[in-house]
């Protein structure tokens, strides 16, 4: 990794450049792609060209440093067939980054100042940006799920019952169950990046980036929403099961009643 630093710093010669993370889908198949260097773990350093670099994450994100929009679009087009469950609208996160700082830090306006544009430092920034984009996507998805559940809960509060199973109710339950099923595959934004294990001297930079993008707080908020969704789903499914049991009991009672009436009517006719 150390041998990659001079080449990367020379390639990214601009003193200030734009970092752009793009969440493309649930997973990217990176097998067989040429790599610019670094370890096999996320993020994978895929591109190191004059004035630009790119890192990719198997869980669906790509982060660019420098390069034109056309160059980035061409790079993403080459990955299109490798993306599993692509998003209809990719989620983006961006930041400005510069080198030559006396120490790694983030300014009040959100610009990232680095000692050098070395591969490990850019990998940490790439991970923070990519995780922030993933959290934004998950936040939006869980908000939609909660919005779908809210009218059902309000109806239950006002009427004391669910009423007839509607498509809206079934969609809400399906959305809630889907949110819970994806929870295990959700990006653990608060986890320690692999880069830190190889470069412990960059721990401070990692903590500062995590604080800037509020990764731990947002991850905890998502966990809380998942708990609410899980408890609500269990309650709704229990009520539905009880409601169906009640309907079945009524149907059985009606059937028995009809049988009794038919028997009595038959006795009267026979008499």
Secondary structure, DSSP 8 states (H G I E B T S, - for coil): -GGGHHHHHHHT-SSEEEEEEEEEEEEE--TT----BS-SSSSEEEEEETTEEEEEETTTEEEEEE--HHHHHHHHHHHGGGEEEEEEEEEEEEEEEE---SS-EE-TTS-EE-S---HHHHHHHHHHHHHHHHHHHHHHHHHHHHHHHHHHHHHHHHHSS--S--HHHHHHHHHHHHHHHTGGGS--TTS--HHHHH-GGGHHHHHHHHHHTTHHHHHHHHHHHHHHHHHHHHHHHHHHHHHHHHHHHHHHHHHHHHHHHHHHHHHHHH-
